[in-house]
């Protein structure tokens, strides 16, 4: 967190944050944190606590990851940005999964995998002076055998964010989308004139899509930028983009 916020970005999008850490984000970053829990801590099917999940995960972070801690999305904002409105949308509710599974002719294995973890997209309307901006942050489901699963969630998030935004209001929609430009029909659709987004990362599955603002090219951090005491932080290279 300290490394990612060191250059004081205006907006920082985080995914897969352990639930126990949510109360620490403001202090660690010096930014304003707005979080939404996607998956609550659990021991298999049994509800657990954030504290117990942290203790269990300390045994082996690389192996256990978010198995016990639960996970959340968080949008961190520069202190001079104010939050005007906060919404969220559940990306893979049962009714949606059923309808999409029929449309995509998904088998039982894919359907069960899709139901394994709850996914959300959080949406904020933020302001600096009299200018407003809509920010959406999501972590789509991971299902490597069929990228249409995360694609369906991305389209659901984009429709929600597009409907939330006022006419001509700028939008940032980003996160771990679990699809690449090469594998995603939804990203290709969003990058058309009709949707008007730009900024997709040419390689990788982490993207910051922009509409209504001039934007530069996305930059993925080189490994040396996330080294700390000889350890490579995170299994995802952060992506940064200048817009505005």
N, C-alpha and C positions, 0 to 999 in steps of 0.2 A: 504494500500500500504506500509506504513512504517513497519507494523508488518511482512508482507510477505517478505520484502526485508532486514530485519534487519540482517540476517546472511550472507548477500552478496552472494546469489546464482549466478551461472554462467548464468542460463537461467530461466526466470519466464514467464509463460504463463497465460494470462488473457483473460477472456471472459465477455461479457455483460458489458463492460465499457461504462458509459454514455458519449455521444459525447462531452459534455462540459468539461469533465475531461482530454481529450487527451493532451492538452497543459501543463498539470500539472504533468504528470507521471514522467518525468525526474527528476524534483525537489523533488517530494515526495519520490522517490526511490533511487536517486543517481545512477541510471542505464541509459543505452541508450534505449529509447523506440521507437519501430516501430509499428505503428498502421494502421489498415484498418477498415473503417466504413462498417458495414454490413447493418444496417438499419438506415436511416437518421431520425432526429427528425420530428415528425408529430403530427397533431391534427386529429385523425381519418384518413381519406384519404387525408387531406390537409397538404402540407409541412409546417414545422414550423422552429424554430431556436433553437440552443442548449441552449441559455440563457433563452428563454421562457419555454422550457422543464424542465430546472432546477428549475425555480420558481414554476411551477405547481407541480412537483414531491415533492418539499419540504413540501407540504401539508400532504402527507402520503407516505413515501418511501416504507414501507412494502406492501402497497396495490397497488400503482401505478407502482412501479418498473421502467421498461423501456418503459412504455406506451407512454410517451411524450418526453423522452430524446433521443431516438434512442439508438443504441448500437454498440459497436466496439470490435474487437479483438486486443490484443496488445502483442507483444513479447518484453520483457525487457531483456537486455543483460548486463553482467558485462562490465565495461569500457575497459577492455583489449581485448575484443572480437570486431573484426571489421566486418561490414556488406559488403559483396562482391556483393550480388545480392538479389533482393526483388521481389517476384512474388505473385500473388493471383489467386484463382479460385473460381468462383461463384458455389456454391454447389447445388442450386435448381433452375436453370433457367427453363423457360417455356418448352423448347424442351425436356430437361432431365426429368422434371416431367411428361410430357405427355407419354414419352416412358416407364418410370418406372411404371406409373400408369396402363398402359395397361398390362405390364408384370406381375405386382402384383395383377391385377384385383381389384384395389382400387375403392371404391364407391365415390359418389360426396362429402360426408362430409369430407372424408380423403383428397381428392384432394383440396378442398377449404382450409382446415387447413394447408396443405403443402405450399400453396401459400401465407400464411398470412405474413411471415417474410422472408426477404432475408438472406441467410446464405453464409458465405465465409470461405475459408481456406487460411490463409496467409502462405507464405513459404519464408524462408531466407536461404542463404548460408553465413555462418559466418566463421571467421578464427581467430586462435590464433597462431601466428608465421606461420609456413608452414602447419599447420593442419587445415583442413576444416570440417565443420559439417553442415548438412541440418536440419533445424528446421521447423516443420509444426504445426500450431495452428488453431483449429477449434472449433466452437460451432454448433453442429448439431441440426436440428429441433427436437422439442419435440412433439411427438404424442403417448401418452401412449396406446391408443387402438391397435396400430399396430407398433411394433418396427422395422418392415422392412423399414419404412420411414427413420429414422435416419441411419439405417444400409446402405441404398443405398448411402446416402451422405458420410458416412465414407469410403466406398469402392471407391467412386469417388475421395475423398481427397487422399486416399492411392495410387491410380493409378497415380494421378498427382505428388505427392511427389516422388514416386518411379521413375517416368520418368524424373523428374528434377534432381535427384541425379546422380552423376557420379558413374561408377562401383566401388564398394567397399567403397563408401563414407558413413560414419555413418549418421544415421537418428534418430531424435527424432520427434515423431508425437503424439501430445497430445491435451488435452482440455476437454471441457464438451461434451462428445460424445452422451449423452442421451440414452445410452444402457449399460447394464451390461454384464459381462462375461456370465451370465446365459441366457440372452435374445438375444445375438448377434451372428449370424452366421458369420458375417464379422470379428469380433475379433477372433473367432476360426480359421478362414481361415488365418488371418494375423499371427497367432501364429504357423503356420505350418512351416516345413522345407523349403518349396518353397518360402514363404515370409520372414521368418526368424526373426520376431519381438518377443520381450519378454516384460515383465514389466506391463502387464495389471493388474489393481487393482482388487483383488479378489471380493470385494463388492463395490457397488456404481457405478456411471456413469461417473466419472472423471478419466481419464487414461493418462499415459505417456508411449507410446509404443516406444521401443528402438530396433535399428538394427545396428550391426556393432561395438558395444561397450559393454564391460563387465558392467553389471548393477546389483545393489542390488535389494532388494524387495521394492515395493512401500509402503510408510507409510502415512496413513491418520491422520491428526491432531486430537488429542483429543480436546473436547470442551474447556478445560481450556487454551489451547494454543492460542485461538482466542477470548478470553474474553477481553474487554476493558471497564473500568468503569462500570462493571456489565452487559454489553451488549454483546451478541454473534454476532460477525461480520460475515456476509455472511450467506446465506442459504446452502452453500456447504462447506464441510470440505476440506481445501487445501490438496493436495497430493504432497509428495516430493519423489524424487528418486535420488540416487547417481549413476552416470555412468561415465565411462571413464577410 
